[in-house]
Amino acid sequence: MTELVIDIEAGAATHPGLKRRVNEDSHLARYPLFLVADGMGGHDAGAAASAAVVAEFALLAGARSVGIDAMRGALARARVTVDGIGNQGRAAGTTLSGVAVTEVDGSGYWLTVNVGDSRTYRYAEGELEQISVDHSVVQELIDAGVLDGAAAGTDSRRNEITRAIGAGSGGEADFWLVPAEPGDRMLICSDGLSGEVPEERIAQILADVRNPQEAATRLVHEAMLHGGRDNITAVVVDAVRVAGHDDDAYETAPAGGSYDAEGDTVPRAAAGGDG
């Protein structure tokens, strides 16, 4: 039997939240792909868009590893599908964030992808690091020094994104190649989690709850305790053994209606921006 590039334990949880009738989030947690997509468009169009993207990437599941060419190909095909989805003149769209297991010179890596404001984090050695960079109006203002991070959570533009799959956006995906280490814990989530729960609390839960399924469930519950204003999805991925680190295996715990626009992620053009 061929050894996996990264031996993984993973868990996933999702919930429509406390204010929404429809869950427009979709996710994939099947080796070697762990992804979250947050749909937009309303009247089920967002749910269809996020599901279509996840379905396209699911065709790569079961491979030993996935390279960037395969990821870009799946993304291009997903764009074509999403561009054909719409409802009442409003273009459907979705974010996408997550990791694929890939191999470089015999060593395991996280190939991270991001379009929009869903997020990919790595928790390692007691530190939570955001790997992805938000494609959002607020992030652009932070980068320009116009807005500080403390004010971002209450800014009226916090849900406006500058890139998406569909929704009239042609923005490219960002990719990062991150060396994997035994003990890495990756978190992929929609903004229904990252927009509700402070990162300090997210880090505490990832540290305290060792089982990845229980950690994902706990994070979603925590977002609801903080208001649950949006759909919430969390995928937690633990690296147990990594190719190139064969003597460093890490022990983990055993696996044990109508559209509501308030707080929804929207493309910048739809929010009245300059696209």
C-alpha positions as CSV (number, residue, x, y, z in Angstrom):
1,M,0.0,0.0,0.0
2,T,1.4,3.4,-1.0
3,E,2.1,5.7,2.0
4,L,0.2,9.0,2.2
5,V,2.2,12.2,1.9
6,I,0.6,13.4,5.1
7,D,-1.2,11.1,7.5
8,I,-4.2,13.1,8.6
9,E,-7.0,13.1,11.1
10,A,-9.8,15.6,10.3
11,G,-13.2,16.8,11.3
12,A,-15.8,19.2,10.0
13,A,-18.9,20.9,11.2
14,T,-21.4,23.4,9.7
15,H,-24.5,25.2,10.7
16,P,-26.8,27.8,9.1
17,G,-26.4,30.0,12.2
18,L,-29.1,31.7,14.2
19,K,-30.3,34.3,11.7
20,R,-30.4,32.4,8.4
21,R,-32.8,29.9,6.9
22,V,-30.4,28.6,4.3
23,N,-26.9,27.4,4.8
24,E,-25.0,28.7,1.7
25,D,-21.7,27.2,3.0
26,S,-20.2,24.0,1.5
27,H,-17.1,22.1,2.5
28,L,-14.9,19.2,1.5
29,A,-13.0,17.1,4.0
30,R,-11.7,14.2,2.0
31,Y,-8.0,13.5,1.6
32,P,-6.1,15.2,0.1
33,L,-8.5,18.2,-0.1
34,F,-9.9,20.2,2.8
35,L,-11.9,23.2,1.6
36,V,-14.6,25.7,2.6
37,A,-16.8,27.7,0.2
38,D,-19.1,30.5,1.3
39,G,-21.8,31.1,-1.3
40,M,-23.5,34.4,-2.1
41,G,-26.4,35.4,-4.3
42,G,-29.4,34.6,-2.2
43,H,-32.5,32.5,-3.0
44,D,-30.4,29.3,-3.0
45,A,-28.1,30.6,-5.7
46,G,-25.2,31.0,-3.2
47,A,-25.7,27.4,-1.9
48,A,-25.7,26.1,-5.5
49,A,-22.5,28.1,-6.3
50,S,-20.6,26.8,-3.2
51,A,-21.8,23.2,-3.8
52,A,-20.7,23.4,-7.4
53,V,-17.2,24.4,-6.5
54,V,-16.9,21.7,-3.9
55,A,-18.2,19.1,-6.3
56,E,-15.6,20.0,-8.9
57,F,-12.7,19.7,-6.4
58,A,-14.2,16.5,-5.0
59,L,-13.3,14.8,-8.3
60,L,-9.6,15.1,-7.1
61,A,-10.3,13.3,-3.8
62,G,-8.5,10.0,-3.3
63,A,-5.3,11.0,-5.0
64,R,-2.0,10.7,-3.0
65,S,-1.4,14.4,-3.5
66,V,-2.6,17.3,-5.6
67,G,-0.4,19.8,-7.5
68,I,-1.1,23.4,-8.4
69,D,-2.0,22.6,-12.0
70,A,-4.8,20.2,-10.9
71,M,-6.0,22.9,-8.5
72,R,-6.0,25.6,-11.1
73,G,-7.8,23.3,-13.6
74,A,-10.6,22.5,-11.0
75,L,-10.9,26.2,-10.2
76,A,-11.3,27.1,-13.9
77,R,-14.0,24.5,-14.4
78,A,-15.8,25.6,-11.3
79,R,-15.8,29.2,-12.5
80,V,-17.6,28.1,-15.7
81,T,-20.2,26.2,-13.7
82,V,-20.8,29.0,-11.2
83,D,-21.1,31.6,-14.0
84,G,-24.2,29.7,-15.2
85,I,-25.9,29.9,-11.9
86,G,-28.0,33.0,-11.0
87,N,-31.4,34.0,-9.6
88,Q,-33.6,37.0,-10.4
89,G,-30.7,38.9,-12.1
90,R,-28.3,38.5,-9.2
91,A,-25.1,36.7,-10.1
92,A,-24.2,33.8,-7.9
93,G,-20.8,33.5,-6.4
94,T,-18.7,31.9,-3.7
95,T,-15.5,32.2,-1.8
96,L,-13.0,29.3,-1.5
97,S,-10.3,28.6,1.0
98,G,-8.4,25.6,2.2
99,V,-5.5,23.2,1.7
100,A,-4.5,20.4,-0.5
101,V,-1.8,17.9,0.4
102,T,1.0,18.0,-2.1
103,E,4.6,16.7,-2.3
104,V,7.8,18.4,-3.2
105,D,11.1,16.5,-3.4
106,G,9.7,13.7,-1.2
107,S,8.4,16.1,1.6
108,G,4.8,16.9,2.5
109,Y,3.4,20.4,2.0
110,W,0.2,22.2,2.4
111,L,-0.9,23.8,-0.9
112,T,-3.1,26.6,0.3
113,V,-5.7,28.3,-1.9
114,N,-7.8,31.3,-1.3
115,V,-10.4,33.4,-3.1
116,G,-12.5,35.8,-1.0
117,D,-12.7,36.1,2.8
118,S,-13.0,32.6,4.0
119,R,-9.8,31.8,5.9
120,T,-7.1,29.2,6.3
121,Y,-5.2,29.2,9.6
122,R,-2.4,27.0,11.0
123,Y,-2.1,26.3,14.7
124,A,1.4,25.1,15.6
125,E,3.6,25.2,18.7
126,G,0.9,27.2,20.5
127,E,0.5,29.9,17.9
128,L,-2.4,30.6,15.5
129,E,-1.3,32.0,12.2
130,Q,-3.6,33.2,9.4
131,I,-2.1,31.7,6.2
132,S,-4.6,33.2,3.7
133,V,-5.1,36.9,3.1
134,D,-8.6,38.2,2.9
135,H,-9.7,39.6,-0.5
136,S,-11.9,42.2,1.1
137,V,-12.4,46.0,1.1
138,V,-11.5,46.1,4.8
139,Q,-8.2,44.2,4.2
140,E,-7.3,46.7,1.5
141,L,-7.9,49.5,3.9
142,I,-5.8,47.8,6.6
143,D,-3.0,47.3,4.1
144,A,-3.2,50.9,3.1
145,G,-2.9,52.1,6.7
146,V,-6.4,53.7,6.6
147,L,-8.0,51.3,9.0
148,D,-6.6,49.4,12.0
149,G,-7.5,45.8,12.8
150,A,-9.4,46.7,15.9
151,A,-11.9,48.7,13.9
152,A,-12.3,46.2,11.1
153,G,-14.9,44.0,12.9
154,T,-17.4,46.9,13.1
155,D,-16.6,48.6,9.8
156,S,-19.7,48.9,7.5
157,R,-17.7,47.4,4.6
158,R,-16.6,44.3,6.5
159,N,-18.7,42.0,4.3
160,E,-17.6,43.4,0.9
161,I,-15.1,41.1,-0.9
162,T,-12.9,42.1,-3.8
163,R,-12.5,38.6,-5.4
164,A,-14.9,35.6,-5.7
165,I,-15.6,32.7,-7.9
166,G,-18.5,34.0,-10.0
167,A,-20.5,37.1,-8.9
168,G,-19.0,39.0,-11.8
169,S,-15.5,38.7,-10.4
170,G,-12.5,37.6,-12.5
171,G,-10.0,37.8,-9.6
172,E,-7.4,35.1,-9.5
173,A,-6.9,32.7,-6.6
174,D,-3.9,33.1,-4.3
175,F,-1.7,30.0,-3.7
176,W,0.9,29.4,-1.0
177,L,3.1,26.4,-0.5
178,V,3.6,25.8,3.2
179,P,6.0,23.1,4.6
180,A,3.9,20.7,6.7
181,E,5.2,19.5,10.1
182,P,3.9,16.7,12.3
183,G,1.6,18.4,14.8
184,D,0.3,21.0,12.4
185,R,-3.4,21.8,13.0
186,M,-5.0,23.5,10.0
187,L,-8.3,25.3,10.4
188,I,-10.4,26.3,7.4
189,C,-13.5,28.3,8.1
190,S,-16.1,30.7,6.7
191,D,-16.4,34.2,8.0
192,G,-19.3,33.0,10.1
193,L,-16.6,31.8,12.5
194,S,-13.8,34.2,12.0
195,G,-16.1,37.2,12.0
196,E,-17.8,36.2,15.3
197,V,-15.1,34.6,17.5
198,P,-11.9,36.4,18.4
199,E,-8.7,34.7,17.3
200,E,-7.5,34.3,20.9
201,R,-10.6,32.2,21.6
202,I,-10.2,30.2,18.4
203,A,-6.6,29.4,19.4
204,Q,-7.7,28.4,22.9
205,I,-10.2,25.9,21.5
206,L,-7.7,24.4,19.0
207,A,-5.3,24.0,21.9
208,D,-7.7,22.5,24.4
209,V,-9.8,20.2,22.2
210,R,-7.5,17.6,20.7
211,N,-10.0,15.5,18.7
212,P,-10.4,17.3,15.3
213,Q,-14.1,16.5,15.0
214,E,-14.9,17.7,18.5
215,A,-12.8,20.8,17.8
216,A,-14.7,21.7,14.7
217,T,-18.0,21.2,16.4
218,R,-16.9,23.3,19.4
219,L,-15.8,26.1,17.1
220,V,-19.2,26.2,15.3
221,H,-21.0,26.2,18.7
222,E,-18.8,29.0,19.9
223,A,-19.7,31.1,16.9
224,M,-23.4,30.7,17.8
225,L,-22.7,31.7,21.3
226,H,-21.2,34.9,19.9
227,G,-24.3,35.7,17.9
228,G,-24.4,33.2,15.0
229,R,-25.3,35.9,12.5
230,D,-24.0,34.1,9.4
231,N,-23.6,30.5,8.2
232,I,-20.8,28.8,10.1
233,T,-18.4,26.1,8.8
234,A,-15.1,24.8,10.3
235,V,-12.8,22.1,9.0
236,V,-10.0,21.0,11.3
237,V,-7.1,19.0,9.9
238,D,-4.3,17.4,11.9
239,A,-1.0,16.3,10.5
240,V,0.0,13.1,12.3
241,R,2.9,12.0,10.1
242,V,4.5,13.9,7.2
243,A,6.7,12.6,4.4
244,G,10.2,13.8,5.0
245,H,9.6,13.8,8.8
246,D,9.3,10.1,9.3
247,D,10.8,10.0,12.8
248,D,8.5,12.8,14.1
249,A,5.0,11.3,14.0
250,Y,2.6,13.3,16.2
251,E,0.1,11.6,18.5
252,T,-3.4,12.9,18.4
253,A,-6.5,12.0,20.3
254,P,-8.6,9.2,18.7
255,A,-11.5,10.1,16.5
256,G,-14.3,9.9,18.7
257,G,-36.9,30.3,2.4
258,S,-36.3,34.0,1.8
259,Y,-32.9,35.6,1.5
260,D,-31.6,37.5,4.5
261,A,-29.0,40.0,3.3
262,E,-27.9,41.2,6.7
263,G,-24.3,40.4,7.4
264,D,-23.9,38.4,4.2
265,T,-20.7,38.3,2.2
266,V,-21.2,40.3,-1.0
267,P,-18.9,41.2,-3.9
268,R,-17.8,44.8,-3.9
269,A,-19.7,45.7,-7.0
270,A,-23.0,44.5,-5.5
271,A,-22.3,46.6,-2.4
272,G,-22.0,49.7,-4.5
273,G,-18.2,49.7,-4.8
274,D,-16.0,50.1,-7.9
275,G,-15.6,46.4,-8.6
